[in-house]
Amino acid sequence: MHLVIVGNGITGVSCALAVRRLQPEAHITLVSGESAHHYSRTALMYVYMGHLRPQDIKPYEDWFWQENRLTLVHATATALSTRDNRLTLDNGTTLAYDQLLLATGSESRRPDWPGQHLAGVQGLYGLPDLDAMARDTHGISRGVVVGGGLIGVELAEMLHSRGIEPVVLVRDAHYWASVLPPEEANLVDRQFEENHVPVRYRTELAEILGDTEGRVCAVRTSAGEEIPCQWVGLAVGVTPNLTLARTDPAVETDRGILVDEYLRTSVPNVWAAGDCAQHRRPSAGQVPIEQLWYTGRMQGETVAHSLCGQPTAYRRGVWFNSAKFFNLEYQTYGAAPAGPVPGVASFYWEHPSGRAAVRVYFGVAAPHTVLGFNALGLRLRQAVCEQWILAQAPVTTVLAHLGAANFDPEFFPQHEPAMLAAFNRQFPQLPVALKQRKGLLGRLLPSHI
């Protein structure tokens, strides 16, 4: 089998490594025009901030690929012929395949704003974007970041780390309103305030203004404000990269490349996975397009088993995600809606400092099954939270044993007693007593102490 993988991100590389384990004799080629090597996309910001060197975000040494008989082709696939099982590359060559995995990832979304093609206007997705940002922000004093999600706060922190003032435009009333409830968003806003990052809420970008040399010099907002700046970061989401898939009409696409539960496309021997794939019939509670690092890895490994004669349907399992807002860590597990949902209640606890909070979602009806978690400024063990969700544990059981999920270092402050007291005040009809403390102290001290 000659397996060709278009894309050397986490999805493509996870598939290649799994196929190599399952079918040692397979011929595997990875094609990417973005970079000559695989790198950790989630670590790009730390290179810009000087915390890591470019070579530090390569998970594998250069010798790894030849050692594992993985052929890397640094070129862009410009055309696909599924009738001939062949790719055309921008270096003038063609590449035949027996099996093809399209793992082309995403590209930054660019709504049609006037001036968005000026120099100094960009998104942040890959290495070329990082290079452009390093070049175009050198020596500037202010940048404007458009968007209230994860990439927006990353861009703001990146600029801030170099002494560049970031002004953030957020169209909603609070940060990341599609994901975070207002209380959690307030903790994020506190991080902006402490780092002296101005945020314009309920404000959208109307126009990007340029100078006589074709470079951005200001933006005009929906409120009529004109903000002078020398760089604009567009962080309004990403969209599946369909450039290659659309060169062959036999490959059915919608917002993404349409796939079944085995990640097969509409064409035999052609698969799609990761950011670019759109599930025709997503499982209950799941979305058609999943654009996360861990789902990309899982989909790549799932495809590998099917390619090697072990048909395996993709099952994501319990949702989780993590991020960092300046100095505030964030984790979420399971169903964690941003607003009220019929039949769902939530318990929220926040430390008086405004630097730590936990929300536990659970069913209104008995036995009040736990549904999901938000954690900010403290760490909850993923495996423990997932097990509670899968086991449909009652929220009273979860609160009583919350110390089992505490993943903070051993001698960090432990907030479980305060959380439990708050829960008993908010839900007196569901009284709970603390049963388990965290770690060594929890094993040594009597539960009544």
Disulfide bonds with the S-S distance in Angstrom:
none
